[in-house]
Amino acid sequence: MSATDGTTENVGGFEAFVPEPLMPIWNRFQAVQRFRETYGETYTNVLEGIVAVILTSGFLYWLFLFLIAGG
């Protein structure tokens, strides 16, 4: 008999430790973790693209103000 035979059959996650009033928060946390596991790489790439566009736009706006409007 192996040391791992049947030892994890009835083991729960953090649900066993999280108090009942905090379960809605825990369920939301689990939903976010499932989303990250499923779409993590794509989600990260999209967010990086959005941040890059926003930063570039801000820099170009600042450059416009500095060179054209400030003169």
N, C-alpha and C positions, 0 to 999 in steps of 0.2 A: 504494500500500500504506500502510495506516494504522500508526501507531506502536504501536497496541494489538492488532493482528491476531496472534493466536496466542501472545502473550507470556505469558499466564497459564494455559496449558493444563496444564502439569505442575508448577505451584506448589503446594506443600503448606502446611499451617498450621504451628503450633508443634510438631507431632509430629516434624518434622524436627530440631528443636533440643532437645527434651526427652530427657534420657538415659533409657534403658530402665528403670532402677530406679524412676524417678519417674513412669512412665506410669500406674500405678493412681491416683495423686493427680491427674494431668492429666485422666484420663478422668472422674473424679468432678467436677472443676471444670467440664468440658464439659457434664456432665449437669445441673449446677446452672444453668449459663448457658442451656441449652436450656429448662429449666423456667421461668426468669425471662423469657425471650423469649416463651414460650407463655402463661404465666399471670400475668405480672408485675403488671398492673393489678388483677386480681381478688385475687391473693395479697396485695398491699399493702393493699387495702381491708379484707380479712378481718383481717390482722394489726393494722391501726389500730383496728378494732372490738374485737378481743380486748384490746389494750392499754388502750383507753378503759374497758372494763368492769372490768378489773383495777384501774386507777387510781381509778375511781369507787368501787369496792367498798372499796378500802383507805382512801380518804378518809372514807367513811361509817362504817367501823369505827373509825377514829381519832376521828371526831366523836362517835360513841356512847361510846367510852371517855372522852373528854374531858368530855362533858356529863353523862352518866348514871353511869357507873361511877366516875369520879374524884370525884364530889361526895359 
